[in-house]
């Protein structure tokens, strides 16, 4: 009889979140394949995302929750830098607004190291 390995739910959730983070970064949230996410996470059950998160949106919320602390810290750093520029410096305001997207991209691309620090 084949031996079945038991993988704790939290470990499975973590691998799905890591895989989704990368897949969402590479393909976009709505273009990402849930089947590819489950494959990247080492899951054979195609319904793993729905079992653990309920939907694509639930998985996205879990990915964002995983990175909330990092995102808040980086956004704070960027906003602080913006506050140090003169009020009439329109170029800095435009650059700073576009830089607020940087923490999200960094989180999705793993710029801070592993997804589970």
C-alpha positions in Angstrom: 0.0 0.0 0.0 1.5 3.4 -0.9 2.5 5.7 1.9 0.7 9.0 2.2 2.4 11.9 3.7 0.4 14.2 5.9 1.2 17.9 5.3 -0.1 20.3 8.0 -2.7 22.8 6.8 -0.6 25.9 7.7 2.4 24.6 5.7 0.1 24.0 2.7 -1.4 27.5 3.1 2.0 29.0 3.3 3.2 27.3 0.1 0.0 28.3 -1.7 0.6 32.0 -0.6 4.2 31.9 -1.8 3.3 30.3 -5.1 0.4 32.9 -5.6 2.7 35.8 -4.7 5.1 34.8 -7.5 2.3 33.8 -10.0 0.4 37.1 -9.4 3.7 39.1 -9.8 4.5 37.3 -13.1 1.1 37.2 -14.7 -1.2 39.5 -12.9 -3.9 38.7 -10.4 -6.6 37.8 -12.9 -4.4 36.2 -15.5 -2.7 33.9 -13.0 -3.7 30.3 -13.3 -5.0 28.8 -10.0 -4.0 25.4 -11.3 -0.4 26.7 -11.9 -0.4 28.1 -8.3 -1.4 24.7 -6.9 1.3 23.0 -9.0 3.9 25.5 -7.9 2.9 24.9 -4.3 3.4 21.1 -4.8 -0.3 20.3 -4.5 -1.9 17.6 -6.5 -5.4 18.7 -5.5 -6.6 21.2 -8.0 -9.2 22.5 -5.5 -6.5 23.4 -2.9 -6.9 27.2 -3.4 -10.7 27.0 -3.0 -10.4 24.7 0.0 -7.9 26.9 1.8 -9.0 30.4 0.7 -12.5 30.1 -0.9 -11.7 31.9 -4.1 -9.1 33.8 -6.0 -10.0 37.0 -4.1 -9.6 35.1 -0.8 -6.1 34.0 -1.9 -5.2 37.6 -3.0 -6.3 38.8 0.5 -4.1 36.2 2.1 -1.1 37.3 -0.1 -1.6 40.9 0.8 -2.1 40.1 4.5 1.2 38.2 4.4 3.0 41.3 3.2 1.1 44.0 5.1 3.9 44.9 7.6 6.5 45.2 4.8 4.1 47.2 2.6 3.2 49.6 5.4 6.9 50.1 6.4 8.0 50.8 2.8 5.1 53.1 2.1 5.9 55.0 5.3 9.5 55.4 4.2 8.5 56.7 0.8 5.9 59.1 2.3 8.5 60.4 4.7 10.9 61.1 1.8 8.1 62.9 0.0 7.4 65.2 3.0 11.0 66.4 2.9 10.5 67.8 -0.6 9.2 71.4 -1.2 5.4 71.7 -1.5 5.8 73.3 -5.0 7.9 70.5 -6.3 5.3 68.9 -8.6 7.8 66.5 -10.2 8.5 65.0 -6.7 4.8 64.6 -6.0 4.3 62.7 -9.3 7.4 60.6 -8.7 6.3 59.9 -5.1 2.8 58.8 -6.1 4.2 56.4 -8.6 6.7 55.1 -6.1 3.9 54.1 -3.7 3.4 51.2 -6.1 7.1 50.1 -5.6 6.5 48.3 -2.2 3.8 46.2 -3.7 6.0 45.2 -6.6 9.0 44.6 -4.3 6.8 42.3 -2.1 5.5 40.4 -5.1 8.9 40.0 -6.6 10.5 39.0 -3.4 12.8 41.9 -3.0 12.8 41.5 0.7 13.9 37.9 0.7 11.7 35.0 1.3 8.0 35.5 1.4 7.8 34.2 5.0 10.4 36.2 7.0 
